[in-house]
Amino acid sequence: MGTVRMGEIEVSKRTGEELVARGLGSCIGLALIDHMSGVAGMAHIVLPESSGHTSTAEPGKFADTGVPALIAQMQRAGAVTRRLDAVMAGGARMFALGEMDIGARNAEAVTAGLTRAGLRVRAADTGGNRGRTMRLTVGEFEVTVKEAGGEPVTLFDAAPGPASKRLAARA
Amino acid sequence: MTPRYTELQLDALRELANIASGNAATSLAQMLGREVELNVPRVLALPLADAVEACGSPEDATTSVVIPLDGDVTGVVLLLIEPQGAETLCPLLGVDAWDEIGESALREIGNILGTSCLNALASMTGLHLEPRPPHLTTDMLGAIVSSLALTTTASAELVLVLDSELSVAGEPCSISFVLLPTEGGVSDLLAPLGLAEAA
């Protein structure tokens, strides 16, 4: 089971493995799925821009470096960029403190990064003032989002592979 | 540049946290008419992800009272109360935990604890510290702590967490008391003690 901690990127093609970004506040959980090659990835992005920061060791921390880093890692695992389904969650404004709405800026910066890569967001659950957990099971490619004390809600279902496989999985 | 703290500085911060949370524990004991125990505070200077996890499991529902700091030092005082703690505290004050009155009681507990902590810090350092009105929210611990840490330290490279545990004697109730100063706020706290300069 892969917990994707703040600033981390995880990519997997092991069927059944879970990628989870827990307790997203103003952070963004970004899931990318290539159901043809069976590769899925998740980034737990903390801040919109890497400029002025020294930690290039953590490209996943920033939207502007994290989106291309996640895509590159997925390509190395056999994914094809144009086939990627992008799903994001988080970007809340937990407290009305300070002038900056980091959550909203994070969501914008992730969307901009995806656009630069020629991808659009297929499903998103961002904003508001509640924390979220984003979960993705490799091979099933269903992305769920859960709020504190709530039940997981399906945000996106990539309808993987041929229909017969899906029916078999359900039986 | 990543700010680093010397052992001496961390010891001084731990001592400040100790006295400040001791003061808060006394206020809580007076308010509840119960004995309140206080552990030795932890002072942690950690990368954001580790700092958040040091406060607990990121997905756990936690009630938090957030008191923004103004004045000579800016930052946030954060009280984290486990759901069970809220259910213990409120009846001790004669109210239900999960309605509006319970919420306002918890906010008031947060206010009193935060203020007594700040008074102690102010009298030790001679700094002017002013608490702003508290916010109360029940949500995922990780979402609360990470979002607050990002509003206090925009770079989020190293977060300083001053963390003490208060527990009401004989009751299943523990409160984490976390101080998140802004980066400049740490040296402001240390300057009156002659420890502002990093070695």
Interface residues (C-beta under 8 A of the other chain):
Chain A: R5 M6 G7 E8 R22 G23 L24 G25 S26 C27 V46 L47 G52 H53 T54 S55 K61 A92 R93 M94 F95 A96 L97 G98 M100 I102 G103 N129 R130 G131 R132 T133 E147 A148 G149
Chain B: M1 T2 L48 A49 V52 E53 P58 E59 A61 V66 P68 V76 H135 T137 T138 D139 M140 L141 G142 A143 I144 S146 S147 L148 L150 T151 A154 S155 A156 E157
